């Protein structure tokens, strides 16, 4: 074996990265959008009212009104009653008003039906909900980052899983390949072609290495029992019943329940006791159930998070009959907890908005690593290819094959790196422009996304490569930049309203669109300037290159 | 607890940045670049001794602000921002040594061969046919899309073929989701999708609606329930193999006050294709 270990790894890094690069770019772009999916959904449902600016104070009167409504509206044999008090919720991230919810007893093999009603926090009356337009919203984008689109769920999960595994491999081999990881830690040399691309690729990868390792590894953990079912199959059997039993064990849903009735102990006393430990306005929800093997209880859940493991929120439990404090079930086990902490790290639902921006930017850096990596592949080979063209008059079969491969990668790059963001912008455009009562509206928003993306591939085939890049980038910048204008023309949830109302979730969407437009216009101008210099010098230096035909094979 | 203080975040960022600047000063290339001379051994040691504690201070601030678990995540996030930000900024560092402009022509010369863009060096004749095909498809695809889009009607429940009727005190529109014959599922059972929409004032009073072939005895199973609890509700029902047209389509509505209403419709009224399909079933 002649090649060194590092050269082997470099080869692996190059080809693994290339093969899965475009899918990973899609996964990273839609996944990054997933960090703000609730805000995106909110923007895509402009019919919903602007959220309350000041949340009403949580009071025991609200609880009493909610209980009365539950008694009249929830079915007689409910398994659980839930009252949500006004608070800022984490998942989905939204301002919650007062609401009641119930879950019916589950039929064998079925989940119990659920019902929700919004209540007016002052009068306690049920409020009619506004009907939003049919859209998959940000959740749809987020779902695509693991379930893709237009294909069966298991196929997509496997495809994304394989790509993620290869990404993890690319990250590892990349670290091995990067010879001078410490010497070059702060090195960026702009304006030097291939060298600059490599520098940029290296800096972004090294600086956000913790994020990449975490996000790829935890991404695999999500569908752990799907990718590696053997352990489960040995313990529970490879049948459908075994699968069900396994998930039941994980979710710990082994209890039988009795129908819920009005708690005899006053909720106000429990609320008071909780506020003494947690402070005022710190109760997210009140949950009432009656397990068959113990007494009915009321469980109060605290707002906010205390750590990465945010799903394990602090709770206080009280006996529903006499109001005495009860010990919550001890559901923690080290394996399950580790699993859930890893997933929580991936989703970042615990993050307050500063940290969420860090997650979002790290996601964008992920897109940048994949993008620069893909471009680097072509930059490296194009120089080599040009040299070969200027020497030989006729190309051999393998050289023609190489040239066709290079052309293919170049088209895929322009079509994806500029075309996918364009498609995403088109998704938002479709949300505003498609008729509201249209059949299958939500599906058509996605069709528009993929149609525009596909169209940009064709465009990249048709135009000379550099033209295609520039024009697609201009188009993308324009598409993003005009979204706030489109929003102004089609809804009354535009910047003038959202900023003055202080609704930074909605206003942030429009402002971020302007930010994205600025990024794309910057890249386009940068490219144009660089290529302009290059084409000027070409005229004077190497006129021979102009007559090298047959590149496209 | 979630802490959104600007000052805390800024302090973490600045501390990480200061740490990285010190570490950059201690390195070979950046040290020379920033100091205009190679840093001495002694200086390097001092820069490292200042730099690392700065990064540690950033972590302590995070720990104070968010607790160790979220704090560590926030710390790594700010380190990324500070490190990447610093590195990309360094080439624009204002106090750098003016180097002779020998570096300038190099990028131009290097970039020169790339300028022979691959597409535009095509011979004219080959280019024209192919680009004509591509250009026409560039226009044809969106055009076809727009035509297809305009043919998409409104949701079936808003369409002219929807059955407008009343059950109990509530009016509604019922329609088939598409005018295709029932499709056969993997188990051989035939399925057909329907939509229903109650009037705006009625909608909040309805807990659930069900649809099925032949009279429910006494209540439909949850499988026959429309899958949404508001606005346009949709369901995909099974057409049993022994169905007859006379069995009719049965709508059951369960009100929030517990009242139950049943009503039967002829298949012809709602879905003529399903009627035809059932008639020709063996």
Interface residues (C-beta under 8 A of the other chain):
Chain A: X73 X75 X107 X110 X113 X115 X116 X126 X128 X129 X131 X134 X182 X183 X184 X185 X186 X187 X188 X189 X190 X191 X192 X193 X194 X203 X204 X206 X207 X208 X210 X211 X304 X305 X306 X307 X308 X309 X345 X350 X351 X352 X353 X354 X355 X358 X359 X361 X362 X365 X379 X382 X383 X386 X387 X390 X406 X407 X410 X434 X435 X437 X438 X439 X440 X441 X444 X447 X451 X454 X455 X458 X459 X461 X462 X463 X464 X465 X466 X467 X468 X530 X531 X533 X534 X535 X537 X538 X541 X542 X545 X546 X547 X548 X549 X551 X552
Chain B: X1 X2 X3 X4 X9 X20 X23 X24 X27 X28 X29 X30 X66 X67 X69 X70 X73 X74 X76 X77 X78 X79 X80 X81 X83 X84 X86 X87 X88 X90 X91 X106 X107 X108 X109 X110 X111 X112 X113 X114 X115 X116 X117 X118 X119 X120 X121 X122 X123 X131 X134 X135 X137 X138 X141 X142 X145 X149 X152 X153 X154 X155 X156 X158 X204 X207 X208 X222 X225 X229 X230 X231 X232 X256 X258
